[in-house]
């Protein structure tokens, strides 16, 4: 399936749904950002969390394909080792439409995990650049961003599109690095 086929397969209403979900994430994360404003190193040009191996749900990739066709067709991705969408000054070229994972990167996080015996526990983490400040274990749950609920919503919406679980590496969205696709004859 070509990128054009993927974009056509993701309806405008689904793209609008993803954009609304991103708005809700921004609104709900605002109190966490405000509480930790002094601790967060996240600023324009800080790319400590902008890893090269990030993947997004295909329905989020469709937003980027729709909003940035020229950049993806003719633009040069950032050098390997950091997110392909960073510019020469380590600023995000798609910041307004950045995927969910980028909207919550750097925040103090919490999530449920399982140990080797299957027991559930709460895990917490924060970007090492933002480690100074209150100890994570002393913070109330509402002072951290909870991973899970929004990822589940994205996964469910994507499953409705018939592409359950499909994730796309951000770098692969650029035409200059996308693998060449060949049509092979069907073996009989």
TIRO-2110 file (N, C-alpha, C; in Angstrom, 1 decimal):
// TIRO-2110
0.9, -1.2, 0.0, N, 1, A
0.0, 0.0, 0.0, CA, 1, A
0.9, 1.2, 0.0, C, 1, A
0.7, 2.2, -0.9, N, 2, A
1.5, 3.4, -1.0, CA, 2, A
1.0, 4.4, 0.1, C, 2, A
1.8, 5.4, 0.3, N, 3, A
1.4, 6.4, 1.3, CA, 3, A
0.1, 7.1, 0.8, C, 3, A
-0.1, 7.3, -0.5, N, 4, A
-1.3, 7.9, -1.0, CA, 4, A
-2.5, 7.0, -0.7, C, 4, A
-2.3, 5.6, -0.8, N, 5, A
-3.4, 4.7, -0.5, CA, 5, A
-3.7, 4.8, 1.0, C, 5, A
-2.7, 4.9, 1.9, N, 6, A
-2.9, 4.9, 3.3, CA, 6, A
-3.6, 6.2, 3.6, C, 6, A
-3.2, 7.3, 3.1, N, 7, A
-3.9, 8.6, 3.3, CA, 7, A
-5.4, 8.5, 2.9, C, 7, A
-5.6, 7.9, 1.7, N, 8, A
-7.0, 7.8, 1.3, CA, 8, A
-7.8, 6.9, 2.2, C, 8, A
-7.1, 5.9, 2.7, N, 9, A
-7.8, 4.9, 3.6, CA, 9, A
-8.2, 5.5, 4.9, C, 9, A
-7.5, 6.5, 5.4, N, 10, A
-7.8, 7.2, 6.6, CA, 10, A
-8.7, 8.4, 6.2, C, 10, A
-10.0, 8.3, 6.7, N, 11, A
-11.0, 9.3, 6.3, CA, 11, A
-10.7, 10.7, 6.9, C, 11, A
-11.2, 11.7, 6.3, N, 12, A
-11.1, 13.0, 6.9, CA, 12, A
-11.7, 13.1, 8.3, C, 12, A
-12.8, 12.3, 8.5, N, 13, A
-13.4, 12.4, 9.8, CA, 13, A
-12.5, 11.7, 10.9, C, 13, A
-11.7, 10.7, 10.5, N, 14, A
-10.8, 10.1, 11.4, CA, 14, A
-9.6, 11.1, 11.7, C, 14, A
-9.1, 11.7, 10.7, N, 15, A
-8.1, 12.7, 10.9, CA, 15, A
-8.6, 13.8, 11.8, C, 15, A
-9.8, 14.3, 11.6, N, 16, A
-10.4, 15.3, 12.5, CA, 16, A
-10.5, 14.8, 13.9, C, 16, A
-10.9, 13.5, 14.1, N, 17, A
-10.9, 12.9, 15.4, CA, 17, A
-9.6, 12.9, 16.1, C, 17, A
-8.5, 12.5, 15.3, N, 18, A
-7.2, 12.5, 15.9, CA, 18, A
-6.8, 13.9, 16.3, C, 18, A
-7.1, 14.9, 15.5, N, 19, A
-6.8, 16.3, 15.9, CA, 19, A
-7.5, 16.7, 17.1, C, 19, A
-8.8, 16.3, 17.3, N, 20, A
-9.6, 16.7, 18.5, CA, 20, A
-8.9, 16.0, 19.7, C, 20, A
-8.5, 14.7, 19.5, N, 21, A
-7.9, 14.0, 20.6, CA, 21, A
-6.6, 14.7, 21.1, C, 21, A
-5.8, 15.1, 20.1, N, 22, A
-4.6, 15.9, 20.4, CA, 22, A
-4.9, 17.1, 21.2, C, 22, A
-6.0, 17.8, 20.9, N, 23, A
-6.5, 19.0, 21.6, CA, 23, A
-6.8, 18.7, 23.0, C, 23, A
-7.5, 17.5, 23.2, N, 24, A
-7.9, 17.1, 24.6, CA, 24, A
-6.6, 16.8, 25.4, C, 24, A
-5.6, 16.1, 24.8, N, 25, A
-4.4, 15.8, 25.4, CA, 25, A
-3.7, 17.1, 25.9, C, 25, A
-3.7, 18.1, 25.0, N, 26, A
-3.0, 19.4, 25.3, CA, 26, A
-3.8, 20.0, 26.5, C, 26, A
-5.1, 20.0, 26.5, N, 27, A
-5.9, 20.6, 27.6, CA, 27, A
-5.6, 19.9, 28.9, C, 27, A
-5.7, 18.5, 28.9, N, 28, A
-5.5, 17.8, 30.1, CA, 28, A
-4.1, 17.7, 30.6, C, 28, A
-3.1, 17.9, 29.7, N, 29, A
-1.7, 17.9, 30.2, CA, 29, A
-1.3, 19.3, 30.7, C, 29, A
-2.1, 20.3, 30.4, N, 30, A
-1.7, 21.7, 30.8, CA, 30, A
-1.5, 21.8, 32.3, C, 30, A
-2.3, 21.3, 33.2, N, 31, A
-2.0, 21.4, 34.6, CA, 31, A
-0.7, 20.7, 35.1, C, 31, A
-0.4, 19.6, 34.4, N, 32, A
0.8, 18.9, 34.7, CA, 32, A
2.0, 19.7, 34.3, C, 32, A
1.9, 20.3, 33.1, N, 33, A
3.0, 21.2, 32.6, CA, 33, A
3.1, 22.4, 33.6, C, 33, A
2.0, 23.0, 34.0, N, 34, A
2.0, 24.2, 34.9, CA, 34, A
2.6, 23.8, 36.2, C, 34, A
2.3, 22.7, 36.8, N, 35, A
2.8, 22.3, 38.1, CA, 35, A
4.4, 22.1, 38.0, C, 35, A
4.9, 21.6, 36.9, N, 36, A
6.3, 21.3, 36.7, CA, 36, A
7.0, 22.3, 35.9, C, 36, A
6.4, 23.5, 35.7, N, 37, A
7.0, 24.4, 34.7, CA, 37, A
8.5, 24.7, 35.0, C, 37, A
8.9, 24.9, 36.3, N, 38, A
10.2, 25.2, 36.7, CA, 38, A
11.2, 24.0, 36.5, C, 38, A
10.7, 22.8, 36.5, N, 39, A
11.5, 21.6, 36.4, CA, 39, A
11.7, 21.2, 34.9, C, 39, A
10.7, 21.4, 34.1, N, 40, A
10.7, 20.9, 32.7, CA, 40, A
11.8, 21.7, 31.9, C, 40, A
12.7, 20.9, 31.2, N, 41, A
13.7, 21.4, 30.4, CA, 41, A
13.1, 21.6, 29.0, C, 41, A
11.9, 21.2, 28.7, N, 42, A
11.3, 21.2, 27.4, CA, 42, A
11.2, 22.7, 26.9, C, 42, A
11.9, 23.0, 25.9, N, 43, A
11.8, 24.4, 25.3, CA, 43, A
12.1, 24.2, 23.8, C, 43, A
11.8, 25.2, 23.0, N, 44, A
12.1, 25.1, 21.6, CA, 44, A
13.6, 24.9, 21.5, C, 44, A
14.0, 23.9, 20.7, N, 45, A
15.4, 23.6, 20.5, CA, 45, A
15.9, 22.5, 21.4, C, 45, A
15.2, 22.1, 22.5, N, 46, A
15.5, 21.0, 23.3, CA, 46, A
15.0, 19.7, 22.6, C, 46, A
15.9, 18.8, 22.3, N, 47, A
15.5, 17.6, 21.5, CA, 47, A
15.9, 16.4, 22.2, C, 47, A
16.1, 16.5, 23.6, N, 48, A
16.6, 15.3, 24.3, CA, 48, A
15.6, 14.1, 24.3, C, 48, A
14.4, 14.4, 24.1, N, 49, A
13.4, 13.3, 24.0, CA, 49, A
13.0, 12.9, 22.6, C, 49, A
13.5, 13.7, 21.7, N, 50, A
13.1, 13.5, 20.3, CA, 50, A
14.0, 12.4, 19.6, C, 50, A
13.6, 11.2, 20.0, N, 51, A
14.4, 10.0, 19.6, CA, 51, A
14.1, 9.6, 18.1, C, 51, A
15.0, 9.0, 17.5, N, 52, A
14.9, 8.6, 16.1, CA, 52, A
14.0, 7.4, 15.9, C, 52, A
13.8, 6.6, 16.9, N, 53, A
13.1, 5.4, 16.7, CA, 53, A
11.6, 5.5, 17.1, C, 53, A
11.1, 6.7, 17.3, N, 54, A
9.7, 6.8, 17.7, CA, 54, A
8.8, 6.4, 16.6, C, 54, A
7.7, 5.7, 17.0, N, 55, A
6.7, 5.3, 16.0, CA, 55, A
5.3, 5.9, 16.5, C, 55, A
4.4, 6.0, 15.5, N, 56, A
3.1, 6.5, 15.8, CA, 56, A
2.1, 5.6, 15.1, C, 56, A
0.9, 5.7, 15.6, N, 57, A
-0.2, 5.0, 15.0, CA, 57, A
-0.4, 5.5, 13.6, C, 57, A
-0.8, 4.6, 12.7, N, 58, A
-0.9, 5.0, 11.3, CA, 58, A
-2.0, 6.2, 11.1, C, 58, A
-3.0, 6.2, 12.0, N, 59, A
-4.0, 7.3, 11.9, CA, 59, A
-3.3, 8.6, 12.2, C, 59, A
-2.3, 8.6, 13.1, N, 60, A
-1.6, 9.9, 13.4, CA, 60, A
-0.6, 10.2, 12.2, C, 60, A
0.0, 9.2, 11.6, N, 61, A
0.8, 9.5, 10.5, CA, 61, A
0.0, 10.1, 9.3, C, 61, A
-1.2, 9.7, 9.2, N, 62, A
-2.1, 10.3, 8.2, CA, 62, A
-2.3, 11.8, 8.4, C, 62, A
-2.4, 12.2, 9.6, N, 63, A
-2.5, 13.7, 9.9, CA, 63, A
-1.2, 14.4, 9.3, C, 63, A
-0.1, 13.8, 9.6, N, 64, A
1.2, 14.4, 9.1, CA, 64, A
1.2, 14.4, 7.6, C, 64, A
0.8, 13.3, 7.0, N, 65, A
0.8, 13.2, 5.5, CA, 65, A
-0.1, 14.2, 4.9, C, 65, A
-1.3, 14.5, 5.6, N, 66, A
-2.2, 15.4, 5.0, CA, 66, A
-1.7, 16.9, 5.2, C, 66, A
-1.2, 17.2, 6.4, N, 67, A
-0.8, 18.5, 6.7, CA, 67, A
0.6, 19.0, 6.1, C, 67, A
1.4, 18.0, 5.8, N, 68, A
2.8, 18.3, 5.4, CA, 68, A
3.2, 17.6, 4.1, C, 68, A
2.4, 17.6, 3.1, N, 69, A
2.8, 16.8, 1.9, CA, 69, A
4.1, 17.3, 1.2, C, 69, A
4.3, 18.5, 1.2, N, 70, A
5.5, 19.1, 0.5, CA, 70, A
6.8, 18.7, 1.3, C, 70, A
6.7, 18.9, 2.7, N, 71, A
7.8, 18.5, 3.5, CA, 71, A
8.2, 17.1, 3.3, C, 71, A
7.2, 16.2, 3.4, N, 72, A
7.4, 14.8, 3.3, CA, 72, A
7.9, 14.4, 1.9, C, 72, A
7.4, 15.0, 0.9, N, 73, A
7.8, 14.7, -0.5, CA, 73, A
9.2, 15.2, -0.9, C, 73, A
9.6, 16.4, -0.5, N, 74, A
10.8, 17.0, -0.9, CA, 74, A
11.8, 17.4, 0.2, C, 74, A
11.3, 17.4, 1.4, N, 75, A
12.1, 17.8, 2.6, CA, 75, A
13.2, 16.8, 2.9, C, 75, A
14.2, 17.3, 3.6, N, 76, A
15.3, 16.4, 4.1, CA, 76, A
15.0, 16.1, 5.6, C, 76, A
15.0, 14.9, 6.0, N, 77, A
14.8, 14.6, 7.4, CA, 77, A
16.1, 14.9, 8.2, C, 77, A
16.0, 15.2, 9.4, N, 78, A
17.1, 15.4, 10.3, CA, 78, A
18.0, 14.2, 10.2, C, 78, A
19.3, 14.4, 10.5, N, 79, A
20.2, 13.3, 10.4, CA, 79, A
19.8, 12.2, 11.4, C, 79, A
20.1, 11.0, 11.1, N, 80, A
19.8, 9.9, 12.0, CA, 80, A
20.4, 10.1, 13.4, C, 80, A
19.6, 9.6, 14.4, N, 81, A
20.1, 9.8, 15.7, CA, 81, A
19.1, 10.7, 16.5, C, 81, A
18.3, 11.5, 15.8, N, 82, A
17.3, 12.3, 16.4, CA, 82, A
16.0, 12.3, 15.5, C, 82, A
14.9, 12.7, 16.0, N, 83, A
13.7, 12.7, 15.2, CA, 83, A
13.9, 13.3, 13.8, C, 83, A
13.3, 12.7, 12.8, N, 84, A
13.4, 13.2, 11.4, CA, 84, A
12.8, 14.5, 11.2, C, 84, A
11.8, 14.9, 12.1, N, 85, A
11.1, 16.1, 11.9, CA, 85, A
11.8, 17.3, 12.5, C, 85, A
12.9, 17.2, 13.2, N, 86, A
13.7, 18.3, 13.7, CA, 86, A
14.4, 19.1, 12.6, C, 86, A
14.4, 20.4, 12.7, N, 87, A
15.2, 21.2, 11.7, CA, 87, A
16.6, 21.3, 12.2, C, 87, A
17.4, 22.2, 11.5, N, 88, A
18.8, 22.3, 11.8, CA, 88, A
19.1, 22.9, 13.2, C, 88, A
18.1, 23.6, 13.8, N, 89, A
18.2, 24.1, 15.2, CA, 89, A
17.5, 23.3, 16.2, C, 89, A
17.2, 22.0, 15.8, N, 90, A
16.5, 21.1, 16.7, CA, 90, A
15.1, 21.6, 17.1, C, 90, A
14.4, 22.3, 16.2, N, 91, A
13.1, 22.7, 16.5, CA, 91, A
12.2, 21.8, 15.6, C, 91, A
11.0, 21.5, 16.2, N, 92, A
10.1, 20.6, 15.5, CA, 92, A
9.4, 21.3, 14.3, C, 92, A
9.5, 20.7, 13.1, N, 93, A
8.8, 21.3, 12.0, CA, 93, A
7.4, 21.0, 11.9, C, 93, A
6.8, 20.1, 12.7, N, 94, A
5.4, 19.8, 12.7, CA, 94, A
4.8, 20.0, 14.1, C, 94, A
5.4, 20.9, 14.8, N, 95, A
5.0, 21.0, 16.3, CA, 95, A
3.5, 21.1, 16.5, C, 95, A
2.8, 22.0, 15.7, N, 96, A
1.4, 22.2, 15.8, CA, 96, A
0.6, 20.9, 15.7, C, 96, A
1.1, 20.0, 14.8, N, 97, A
0.4, 18.7, 14.5, CA, 97, A
1.1, 17.5, 15.0, C, 97, A
2.0, 17.7, 16.0, N, 98, A
2.9, 16.6, 16.4, CA, 98, A
2.0, 15.5, 17.0, C, 98, A
2.5, 14.2, 16.9, N, 99, A
1.7, 13.1, 17.4, CA, 99, A
1.6, 13.1, 18.9, C, 99, A
0.7, 12.2, 19.4, N, 100, A
0.5, 12.1, 20.9, CA, 100, A
1.8, 11.9, 21.6, C, 100, A
2.6, 11.0, 21.2, N, 101, A
3.8, 10.6, 22.0, CA, 101, A
4.7, 11.9, 22.2, C, 101, A
4.7, 12.8, 21.2, N, 102, A
5.5, 14.0, 21.3, CA, 102, A
4.9, 15.0, 22.2, C, 102, A
3.6, 15.0, 22.3, N, 103, A
2.8, 15.9, 23.2, CA, 103, A
3.1, 15.6, 24.6, C, 103, A
3.4, 14.4, 25.0, N, 104, A
3.6, 14.0, 26.4, CA, 104, A
5.1, 13.7, 26.7, C, 104, A
6.0, 13.7, 25.7, N, 105, A
7.4, 13.5, 26.0, CA, 105, A
7.9, 14.6, 26.9, C, 105, A
8.7, 14.1, 27.9, N, 106, A
9.4, 15.1, 28.8, CA, 106, A
8.6, 15.3, 30.1, C, 106, A
7.3, 15.0, 30.1, N, 107, A
6.5, 15.2, 31.3, CA, 107, A
6.8, 14.1, 32.3, C, 107, A
6.6, 14.3, 33.6, N, 108, A
6.6, 13.3, 34.5, CA, 108, A
5.5, 12.3, 34.2, C, 108, A
5.8, 11.0, 34.1, N, 109, A
4.9, 10.0, 33.6, CA, 109, A
4.6, 8.9, 34.7, C, 109, A
3.5, 8.3, 34.6, N, 110, A
3.1, 7.2, 35.4, CA, 110, A
2.4, 6.2, 34.5, C, 110, A
2.6, 4.9, 34.8, N, 111, A
1.9, 3.8, 34.1, CA, 111, A
1.9, 2.6, 34.9, C, 111, A
1.0, 1.7, 34.5, N, 112, A
0.9, 0.4, 35.2, CA, 112, A
1.8, -0.6, 34.4, C, 112, A
2.5, -1.4, 35.2, N, 113, A
3.4, -2.4, 34.6, CA, 113, A
3.3, -3.7, 35.4, C, 113, A
3.9, -4.8, 34.9, N, 114, A
3.9, -6.0, 35.6, CA, 114, A
5.3, -6.5, 35.9, C, 114, A
5.5, -7.0, 37.1, N, 115, A
6.9, -7.6, 37.4, CA, 115, A
7.0, -9.0, 36.9, C, 115, A
8.1, -9.6, 37.1, N, 116, A
8.3, -11.0, 36.6, CA, 116, A
7.4, -12.1, 37.2, C, 116, A
6.6, -11.7, 38.2, N, 117, A
5.7, -12.7, 38.8, CA, 117, A
4.2, -12.3, 38.4, C, 117, A
4.1, -11.3, 37.5, N, 118, A
2.8, -11.0, 37.1, CA, 118, A
2.0, -10.0, 38.0, C, 118, A
2.7, -9.5, 39.0, N, 119, A
2.1, -8.5, 39.9, CA, 119, A
2.1, -7.2, 39.3, C, 119, A
1.0, -6.4, 39.3, N, 120, A
0.9, -5.1, 38.8, CA, 120, A
1.5, -4.1, 39.7, C, 120, A
2.2, -3.1, 39.2, N, 121, A
2.8, -2.0, 40.0, CA, 121, A
2.7, -0.8, 39.2, C, 121, A
2.8, 0.4, 39.9, N, 122, A
2.8, 1.7, 39.2, CA, 122, A
4.3, 2.0, 39.0, C, 122, A
4.6, 2.3, 37.7, N, 123, A
6.0, 2.8, 37.4, CA, 123, A
5.9, 4.3, 37.1, C, 123, A
7.0, 5.0, 37.4, N, 124, A
7.1, 6.5, 37.1, CA, 124, A
8.4, 6.8, 36.5, C, 124, A
8.4, 7.8, 35.7, N, 125, A
9.7, 8.3, 35.1, CA, 125, A
9.5, 9.7, 34.6, C, 125, A
10.7, 10.3, 34.3, N, 126, A
10.7, 11.7, 33.8, CA, 126, A
11.9, 11.8, 32.9, C, 126, A
11.9, 12.7, 32.0, N, 127, A
13.1, 12.9, 31.1, CA, 127, A
14.3, 13.3, 32.0, C, 127, A
15.4, 12.7, 31.8, N, 128, A
16.6, 12.9, 32.6, CA, 128, A
17.0, 14.4, 32.6, C, 128, A
16.6, 15.2, 31.6, N, 129, A
16.9, 16.6, 31.6, CA, 129, A
16.0, 17.4, 32.5, C, 129, A
14.9, 16.7, 33.0, N, 130, A
13.9, 17.4, 33.9, CA, 130, A
13.9, 16.6, 35.2, C, 130, A
14.9, 16.0, 35.6, N, 131, A
15.0, 15.1, 36.8, CA, 131, A
15.0, 16.0, 38.1, C, 131, A
15.5, 17.2, 38.0, N, 132, A
15.6, 18.0, 39.2, CA, 132, A
14.2, 18.4, 39.7, C, 132, A
13.9, 18.3, 41.0, N, 133, A
12.6, 18.7, 41.5, CA, 133, A
12.1, 17.6, 42.4, C, 133, A
10.8, 17.8, 42.7, N, 134, A
10.2, 16.8, 43.7, CA, 134, A
10.4, 15.4, 43.2, C, 134, A
10.7, 14.5, 44.2, N, 135, A
10.8, 13.1, 43.9, CA, 135, A
9.5, 12.6, 43.3, C, 135, A
9.6, 11.8, 42.2, N, 136, A
8.4, 11.3, 41.5, CA, 136, A
7.6, 10.5, 42.5, C, 136, A
8.2, 9.7, 43.3, N, 137, A
7.4, 8.8, 44.2, CA, 137, A
6.6, 9.6, 45.2, C, 137, A
7.0, 10.9, 45.5, N, 138, A
6.2, 11.7, 46.4, CA, 138, A
5.1, 12.5, 45.8, C, 138, A
5.0, 12.5, 44.5, N, 139, A
4.0, 13.2, 43.8, CA, 139, A
2.6, 12.5, 43.8, C, 139, A
1.5, 13.2, 43.9, N, 140, A
0.2, 12.6, 43.8, CA, 140, A
0.0, 12.2, 42.3, C, 140, A
-0.8, 11.2, 42.1, N, 141, A
-1.0, 10.7, 40.7, CA, 141, A
-1.4, 11.8, 39.7, C, 141, A
-2.2, 12.8, 40.2, N, 142, A
-2.7, 13.8, 39.2, CA, 142, A
-1.6, 14.8, 38.9, C, 142, A
-0.4, 14.7, 39.5, N, 143, A
0.7, 15.6, 39.2, CA, 143, A
1.6, 14.9, 38.1, C, 143, A
1.2, 13.8, 37.6, N, 144, A
1.9, 13.1, 36.5, CA, 144, A
1.0, 12.8, 35.4, C, 144, A
1.5, 12.6, 34.2, N, 145, A
0.7, 12.2, 33.0, CA, 145, A
0.6, 10.7, 33.1, C, 145, A
-0.6, 10.2, 33.0, N, 146, A
-0.9, 8.8, 33.0, CA, 146, A
-0.9, 8.2, 31.6, C, 146, A
0.1, 7.3, 31.4, N, 147, A
0.1, 6.6, 30.1, CA, 147, A
-0.9, 5.5, 30.1, C, 147, A
-1.5, 5.3, 28.9, N, 148, A
-2.4, 4.2, 28.8, CA, 148, A
-3.8, 4.6, 28.2, C, 148, A
-4.5, 5.4, 28.8, N, 149, A
-5.9, 5.7, 28.3, CA, 149, A
-5.9, 6.3, 26.9, C, 149, A
-5.0, 7.2, 26.6, N, 150, A
-5.1, 7.8, 25.3, CA, 150, A
-4.5, 6.9, 24.2, C, 150, A
-3.5, 6.1, 24.6, N, 151, A
-3.0, 5.1, 23.6, CA, 151, A
-4.1, 4.1, 23.3, C, 151, A
-4.9, 3.7, 24.3, N, 152, A
-6.0, 2.8, 24.1, CA, 152, A
-7.0, 3.4, 23.1, C, 152, A
-7.3, 4.7, 23.3, N, 153, A
-8.3, 5.3, 22.4, CA, 153, A
-7.8, 5.3, 21.0, C, 153, A
-6.5, 5.7, 20.8, N, 154, A
-5.9, 5.7, 19.5, CA, 154, A
-5.9, 4.3, 18.9, C, 154, A
-5.5, 3.3, 19.7, N, 155, A
-5.5, 1.9, 19.2, CA, 155, A
-6.9, 1.5, 18.7, C, 155, A
-7.9, 1.8, 19.5, N, 156, A
-9.3, 1.4, 19.2, CA, 156, A
-9.8, 2.1, 17.9, C, 156, A
-9.5, 3.4, 17.8, N, 157, A
-9.9, 4.1, 16.6, CA, 157, A
-9.2, 3.6, 15.4, C, 157, A
-7.9, 3.2, 15.5, N, 158, A
-7.2, 2.7, 14.4, CA, 158, A
-7.7, 1.3, 14.0, C, 158, A
-8.1, 0.5, 15.0, N, 159, A
-8.7, -0.8, 14.8, CA, 159, A
-10.0, -0.7, 14.0, C, 159, A
-10.7, 0.4, 14.2, N, 160, A
-11.9, 0.6, 13.4, CA, 160, A
-11.6, 0.8, 11.9, C, 160, A
-10.4, 1.3, 11.7, N, 161, A
-9.9, 1.5, 10.3, CA, 161, A
-9.4, 0.3, 9.6, C, 161, A
-9.3, -0.8, 10.4, N, 162, A
-8.9, -2.1, 9.9, CA, 162, A
-7.4, -2.3, 9.9, C, 162, A
-6.7, -1.4, 10.7, N, 163, A
-5.2, -1.5, 10.8, CA, 163, A
-4.8, -1.6, 12.3, C, 163, A
-5.4, -2.5, 13.0, N, 164, A
-5.1, -2.6, 14.4, CA, 164, A
-3.7, -2.8, 14.7, C, 164, A
-3.2, -2.0, 15.5, N, 165, A
-1.8, -2.1, 16.0, CA, 165, A
-0.7, -1.6, 15.1, C, 165, A
-1.1, -1.2, 13.8, N, 166, A
0.0, -0.8, 12.9, CA, 166, A
0.6, 0.5, 13.4, C, 166, A
1.9, 0.5, 13.4, N, 167, A
2.6, 1.7, 13.8, CA, 167, A
3.6, 2.1, 12.7, C, 167, A
3.9, 3.3, 12.6, N, 168, A
4.8, 3.8, 11.5, CA, 168, A
6.0, 4.6, 12.1, C, 168, A
7.2, 4.2, 11.7, N, 169, A
8.4, 5.0, 12.2, CA, 169, A
8.3, 6.4, 11.6, C, 169, A
8.5, 7.5, 12.4, N, 170, A
8.3, 8.8, 11.9, CA, 170, A
9.3, 9.1, 10.7, C, 170, A
10.5, 8.6, 10.7, N, 171, A
11.4, 8.8, 9.7, CA, 171, A
10.9, 8.2, 8.3, C, 171, A
10.2, 7.2, 8.4, N, 172, A
9.7, 6.5, 7.2, CA, 172, A
8.7, 7.3, 6.4, C, 172, A
8.2, 8.4, 7.0, N, 173, A
7.2, 9.2, 6.3, CA, 173, A
7.8, 10.1, 5.2, C, 173, A
9.1, 10.3, 5.3, N, 174, A
9.8, 11.1, 4.3, CA, 174, A
10.1, 10.3, 3.0, C, 174, A
9.7, 10.8, 1.9, N, 175, A
9.9, 10.1, 0.6, CA, 175, A
11.4, 9.7, 0.4, C, 175, A
12.3, 10.6, 0.8, N, 176, A
13.7, 10.4, 0.6, CA, 176, A
14.3, 9.2, 1.4, C, 176, A
13.6, 8.7, 2.4, N, 177, A
14.1, 7.5, 3.1, CA, 177, A
13.1, 6.4, 3.1, C, 177, A
12.0, 6.5, 2.5, N, 178, A
11.0, 5.4, 2.4, CA, 178, A
11.6, 4.4, 1.5, C, 178, A
11.4, 3.1, 1.9, N, 179, A
11.9, 2.0, 1.0, CA, 179, A
11.2, 2.0, -0.3, C, 179, A
12.0, 1.8, -1.3, N, 180, A
11.4, 1.7, -2.7, CA, 180, A
10.4, 0.5, -2.7, C, 180, A
9.3, 0.7, -3.2, N, 181, A
8.3, -0.4, -3.3, CA, 181, A
8.3, -0.9, -4.7, C, 181, A
8.3, -2.3, -4.7, N, 182, A
8.2, -2.9, -6.0, CA, 182, A
7.0, -3.8, -6.1, C, 182, A
6.4, -3.9, -7.2, N, 183, A
5.3, -4.8, -7.4, CA, 183, A
5.9, -6.1, -8.0, C, 183, A
5.7, -7.2, -7.2, N, 184, A
6.2, -8.5, -7.6, CA, 184, A
5.0, -9.3, -8.2, C, 184, A
5.4, -10.2, -9.1, N, 185, A
4.3, -11.0, -9.7, CA, 185, A
3.9, -12.0, -8.6, C, 185, A
2.6, -12.4, -8.6, N, 186, A
2.1, -13.4, -7.7, CA, 186, A
2.6, -14.8, -8.1, C, 186, A
3.2, -15.5, -7.2, N, 187, A
3.7, -16.8, -7.6, CA, 187, A
2.5, -17.8, -7.6, C, 187, A
2.5, -18.6, -8.6, N, 188, A
1.4, -19.6, -8.7, CA, 188, A
1.8, -21.0, -8.3, C, 188, A
END
